């Protein structure tokens, strides 16, 4: 009879722990918020640094306003004028669309990167004449940095 009571008690404690963990997990995702890191401009008083904003909040900015928001997807800088929603989510479709626009950009503003070889470049690299990195040859002119 003693083991039956212990088993029921362990079962109740296990259920209580599981319920608590479940509630903490749900409330953690439901309470995901955004925080104002910095704000400048005419609306700075409405959005002071440290103010917490819900995911469903909208921010209305006037001309010359700038608000930096720290959220779960990273940092966003909002520049006015305009009304901005904070419930933007990063998804694979937006990332894919952005990548596709970079790839399909065949306009004249496309930049290319690469390496160029000089015609007068020496084919053999000479070894440094100083015995070590910290040796300064004061008999030769030039600038020296002594830290």
PAZAPA-4460 file (N, C-alpha, C; in steps of 0.05 Angstrom, whole numbers, plus 32768, in hexadecimal, padded with zeros to 4 digits):
% residues 147
    n_x    n_y    n_z   ca_x   ca_y   ca_z    c_x    c_y    c_z   seq   type   mol
   8010   7FE8   8000   8000   8000   8000   8011   8019   8000     1      X     A
   8028   8017   800C   803A   802E   800D   8044   8035   7FF1     2      X     A
   804A   8021   7FE1   8054   8025   7FC6   803F   8031   7FB3     3      X     A
   8025   802B   7FB8   8010   8036   7FA8   800E   8054   7FAC     4      X     A
   8010   805D   7FC5   800F   807A   7FCB   8027   8088   7FC0     5      X     A
   803E   807C   7FC2   8056   8088   7FB6   8054   808A   7F98     6      X     A
   8049   8076   7F8B   8045   8076   7F6E   8032   808C   7F66     7      X     A
   801C   808F   7F75   8009   80A5   7F6E   8015   80C0   7F72     8      X     A
   8025   80C3   7F88   8032   80DC   7F8D   8046   80E3   7F78     9      X     A
   8056   80CF   7F6F   8069   80D3   7F5A   805B   80DA   7F40    10      X     A
   8045   80CE   7F3B   8036   80D4   7F22   802B   80F0   7F23    11      X     A
   8021   80F9   7F3A   8017   8114   7F3C   802D   8129   7F3A    12      X     A
   8044   8123   7F46   805B   8136   7F44   8065   8137   7F27    13      X     A
   8066   8120   7F1A   806E   8120   7EFE   805B   8130   7EEC    14      X     A
   8041   812D   7EF1   802E   813C   7EE1   8030   815A   7EE7    15      X     A
   8035   8161   7F00   8038   817D   7F07   8051   818A   7EFA    16      X     A
   8067   817B   7EFB   807F   8184   7EEE   807B   8187   7ED0    17      X     A
   806E   8174   7EC3   8069   8175   7EA7   8057   818C   7EA0    18      X     A
   8042   8191   7EB0   8030   81A7   7EAB   803F   81C2   7EAE    19      X     A
   8050   81C4   7EC2   805F   81DD   7EC6   8072   81E2   7EAF    20      X     A
   8080   81CE   7EA6   8092   81D1   7E8F   8082   81D8   7E76    21      X     A
   806B   81CD   7E72   805A   81D3   7E5B   8051   81F0   7E5C    22      X     A
   8048   81F9   7E73   8040   8215   7E75   8056   8228   7E71    23      X     A
   806E   8222   7E7C   8085   8234   7E78   808C   8235   7E5B    24      X     A
   808C   821F   7E4D   8092   821F   7E31   807F   822F   7E20    25      X     A
   8065   822C   7E26   8050   823B   7E17   8052   8258   7E1D    26      X     A
   8056   825F   7E37   8056   827C   7E3E   8070   8289   7E33    27      X     A
   8085   827A   7E30   809E   8285   7E25   809A   828D   7E08    28      X     A
   808C   827D   7DF8   8087   8285   7DDC   8072   829A   7DDA    29      X     A
   805E   829A   7DEC   8049   82AE   7DEA   8053   82C9   7DF3    30      X     A
   8067   82C9   7E05   8070   82E2   7E10   8089   82ED   7E01    31      X     A
   808F   82E3   7DE9   80A5   82ED   7DDA   80A0   830A   7DD3    32      X     A
   80B2   831B   7DDA   80AE   8338   7DD7   80C5   8345   7DC8    33      X     A
   80C0   835D   7DC1   80D4   836E   7DB4   80DB   8384   7DC8    34      X     A
   80F4   838E   7DC7   80FC   83A3   7DD8   8109   83B9   7DC8    35      X     A
   8103   83D2   7DCF   810F   83E9   7DC3   812C   83EC   7DCE    36      X     A
   813F   83ED   7DBC   815B   83F0   7DC4   8163   840D   7DC3    37      X     A
   815A   841B   7DAE   8161   8437   7DAA   814C   8445   7D9A    38      X     A
   8146   845E   7DA0   8133   846D   7D90   813C   848A   7D8F    39      X     A
   8139   8496   7D77   8140   84B2   7D73   812A   84BE   7D62    40      X     A
   8127   84D9   7D64   8114   84E7   7D54   80FC   84F1   7D64    41      X     A
   80E8   84FB   7D56   80D1   8506   7D64   80C1   84F2   7D75    42      X     A
   80C1   84D9   7D6E   80B1   84C5   7D7C   80C2   84B6   7D91    43      X     A
   80D9   84C0   7D98   80EB   84B2   7DAB   80DE   84AF   7DC6    44      X     A
   80CE   84C2   7DCE   80C1   84C1   7DE9   80AD   84AA   7DEA    45      X     A
   80A0   84A4   7DD3   808C   848E   7DD3   809A   8473   7DD3    46      X     A
   80B2   8471   7DCA   80C1   8458   7DC9   80DC   845A   7DD7    47      X     A
   80DC   845D   7DF1   80F6   845F   7DFF   8105   8445   7E00    48      X     A
   811F   8447   7E03   8130   842F   7E04   8127   841E   7E1C    49      X     A
   8125   8403   7E17   811C   83F1   7E2C   80FF   83EB   7E2C    50      X     A
   80EF   83F9   7E1C   80D2   83F4   7E1A   80CD   83D9   7E0C    51      X     A
   80BC   83C9   7E18   80B5   83AF   7E0C   809C   83B2   7DFC    52      X     A
   809C   83A6   7DE4   8086   83A7   7DD2   807D   838A   7DCB    53      X     A
   8063   8386   7DC9   8059   836C   7DC2   805E   8366   7DA5    54      X     A
   805D   834C   7D9D   8062   8345   7D81   804D   8350   7D6F    55      X     A
   8035   8355   7D79   801F   8360   7D69   801F   837E   7D68    56      X     A
   8032   838B   7D74   8033   83A9   7D76   803A   83B5   7D5B    57      X     A
   8030   83CD   7D56   8038   83DD   7D3F   8045   83F6   7D49    58      X     A
   8058   8400   7D3A   8067   8418   7D41   8062   842D   7D2B    59      X     A
   8059   8444   7D33   8054   845A   7D21   806A   846F   7D25    60      X     A
   8079   8473   7D0F   8090   8486   7D11   808B   849E   7CFF    61      X     A
   8096   84B5   7D08   8094   84CD   7CF9   80AE   84D1   7CE9    62      X     A
   80AF   84E6   7CDA   80C7   84ED   7CCA   80DF   84F0   7CDD    63      X     A
   80F6   84E6   7CD6   810F   84E7   7CE4   8110   84D5   7CFD    64      X     A
   80FB   84C4   7D01   80FC   84B1   7D17   810C   8499   7D10    65      X     A
   8119   848D   7D24   8129   8475   7D20   8127   8465   7D3A    66      X     A
   811D   844C   7D38   811A   843B   7D4F   8127   8420   7D4A    67      X     A
   8138   8417   7D5D   8146   83FD   7D5B   8138   83EA   7D6E    68      X     A
   812E   83D4   7D62   811E   83C0   7D71   812E   83A6   7D73    69      X     A
   8130   839A   7D8A   813D   8380   7D8E   8126   836C   7D92    70      X     A
   8125   8358   7D81   8110   8344   7D82   811C   8328   7D80    71      X     A
   810A   8314   7D7E   8114   82F9   7D7D   8122   82F2   7D62    72      X     A
   811C   8301   7D4D   8129   82FC   7D33   8142   830D   7D2F    73      X     A
   8148   831F   7D43   8160   832F   7D40   8159   834D   7D45    74      X     A
   816A   835E   7D3B   8167   837A   7D3F   815C   8387   7D25    75      X     A
   8149   8398   7D28   813D   83A7   7D12   813F   83C4   7D17    76      X     A
   8146   83D3   7D02   8146   83F0   7D04   812F   83FB   7CF3    77      X     A
   811D   8409   7CFF   8106   8414   7CF1   810A   8432   7CEE    78      X     A
   8106   843C   7CD5   810A   8458   7CCF   80F0   8464   7CC6    79      X     A
   80E8   847B   7CD1   80CF   8487   7CCA   80D2   8499   7CB1    80      X     A
   80BC   84A2   7CA7   80A0   849F   7CB0   8095   8484   7CA7    81      X     A
   8081   847B   7CB7   8073   8462   7CB0   8069   8454   7CC8    82      X     A
   8059   843F   7CC3   804E   842E   7CD8   8059   8412   7CD3    83      X     A
   8065   8406   7CE8   8073   83ED   7CE5   8067   83D8   7CF8    84      X     A
   8064   83BF   7CEF   805A   83A9   7CFF   8072   8399   7D09    85      X     A
   8070   8390   7D22   8086   8381   7D2E   8083   8363   7D2B    86      X     A
   806D   8359   7D20   8068   833C   7D1E   8073   8330   7D05    87      X     A
   8088   833D   7CF9   8095   8332   7CE1   80A5   8319   7CE9    88      X     A
   80A2   8304   7CDA   80B0   82EB   7CE0   80C2   82E5   7CC8    89      X     A
   80DA   82DB   7CCE   80EC   82D2   7CB8   80E3   82B7   7CB0    90      X     A
   80DF   82B3   7C96   80D7   8299   7C8C   80E9   8291   7C75    91      X     A
   80E7   8278   7C6D   80F7   826E   7C57   80EF   827B   7C3D    92      X     A
   80D5   8281   7C3A   80CC   828D   7C21   80D7   82A9   7C1D    93      X     A
   80D8   82B9   7C32   80E2   82D4   7C2F   8100   82D3   7C2A    94      X     A
   810E   82C0   7C37   812B   82BE   7C33   8130   82B4   7C16    95      X     A
   8120   82A1   7C0D   8123   8297   7BF2   811D   82AC   7BDD    96      X     A
   8108   82BC   7BE2   8102   82D1   7BD0   8118   82E6   7BCF    97      X     A
   8124   82EC   7BE6   8139   8300   7BE7   8152   82F5   7BD7    98      X     A
   8158   82DC   7BDB   816F   82D0   7BCD   8169   82D0   7BAF    99      X     A
   8151   82C9   7BA7   814A   82C9   7B8A   814C   82E5   7B7E   100      X     A
   8146   82FA   7B8D   8148   8315   7B82   8165   831C   7B7F   101      X     A
   8177   8313   7B91   8193   8319   7B8D   819F   830A   7B75   102      X     A
   8196   82F1   7B71   81A0   82E2   7B5B   8196   82ED   7B40   103      X     A
   817D   82F4   7B3F   8171   82FD   7B26   8178   831A   7B1F   104      X     A
   8185   8328   7B31   818C   8344   7B2B   81A2   8345   7B16   105      X     A
   819B   834A   7AFE   81AE   834B   7AE8   81B2   8367   7ADD   106      X     A
   81AA   837B   7AED   81AC   8397   7AE4   81C8   83A1   7AE4   107      X     A
   81CC   83BA   7ADC   81E6   83C6   7AD9   81F3   83CB   7AF5   108      X     A
   81E3   83CB   7B0A   81ED   83D0   7B24   81F9   83B8   7B32   109      X     A
   81FB   83A2   7B23   8206   8389   7B2F   8224   838C   7B34   110      X     A
   822C   8384   7B4B   8249   8386   7B52   8256   836B   7B4F   111      X     A
   826F   836B   7B47   827E   8352   7B45   8297   8354   7B56   112      X     A
   829E   833E   7B61   82B6   833D   7B71   82CA   832A   7B64   113      X     A
   82E3   832F   7B69   82F7   831D   7B5D   8313   8326   7B65   114      X     A
   8327   8319   7B59   8343   831F   7B5F   8350   8328   7B45   115      X     A
   8363   833A   7B47   8372   8344   7B2F   838F   8340   7B34   116      X     A
   839D   8336   7B1F   83BA   8333   7B21   83C7   834B   7B12   117      X     A
   83DC   8354   7B1E   83EB   836A   7B12   83FF   835F   7AFE   118      X     A
   8404   836F   7AE9   8418   8366   7AD5   8434   8368   7AE0   119      X     A
   8439   837C   7AF1   8454   8381   7AFC   8458   8373   7B17   120      X     A
   8448   8360   7B1E   844B   8352   7B38   8463   8340   7B37   121      X     A
   8473   8340   7B4C   848A   832E   7B4C   8481   8311   7B4F   122      X     A
   848F   82FF   7B42   8488   82E3   7B43   8493   82D5   7B5B   123      X     A
   84A9   82E0   7B66   84B5   82D4   7B7E   84B2   82E8   7B95   124      X     A
   84A7   82DF   7BAB   84A4   82F0   7BC2   84BD   82EF   7BD2   125      X     A
   84C9   8306   7BD8   84E2   8307   7BE7   84DC   8303   7C05   126      X     A
   84EF   82F6   7C12   84EC   82F2   7C2F   84F2   830C   7C3D   127      X     A
   84E5   8311   7C54   84EA   832A   7C63   8507   832A   7C6C   128      X     A
   8512   8342   7C6D   852E   8345   7C74   8532   8349   7C92   129      X     A
   851D   834E   7CA1   851F   8351   7CBE   8520   8335   7CCA   130      X     A
   8530   8331   7CDF   8531   8317   7CEC   8517   830F   7CFA   131      X     A
   8508   8322   7D03   84EE   831B   7D10   84DB   8333   7D0C   132      X     A
   84C3   832F   7D15   84AE   8343   7D12   84B4   835C   7D22   133      X     A
   84C1   8359   7D39   84C4   8370   7D4B   84DE   837F   7D46   134      X     A
   84EE   8377   7D33   8507   8385   7D2D   8501   839E   7D1D   135      X     A
   850B   83B5   7D26   8508   83CF   7D17   8523   83D7   7D0D   136      X     A
   8526   83DB   7CF3   853F   83E4   7CE8   853D   8402   7CE6   137      X     A
   854A   8410   7CF9   8548   842D   7CFB   855B   843B   7CE7   138      X     A
   856C   842B   7CD9   857E   8437   7CC6   856F   843D   7CAC   139      X     A
   8558   8431   7CA8   8548   8436   7C90   8531   8449   7C97   140      X     A
   852A   845A   7C85   8514   846D   7C8A   84F9   8460   7C88   141      X     A
   84E5   846F   7C91   84CA   8465   7C90   84BB   8469   7CAA   142      X     A
   84A3   8460   7CAB   8493   8463   7CC3   8495   8449   7CD3   143      X     A
   8497   844C   7CED   8498   8435   7CFF   8482   8438   7D14   144      X     A
   8477   8422   7D1C   8463   8422   7D31   846E   8412   7D48   145      X     A
   8473   8420   7D5F   847E   8413   7D76   8468   8414   7D8B   146      X     A
   845D   83FD   7D92   8448   83FD   7DA6   8452   83F3   7DC1   147      X     A
***
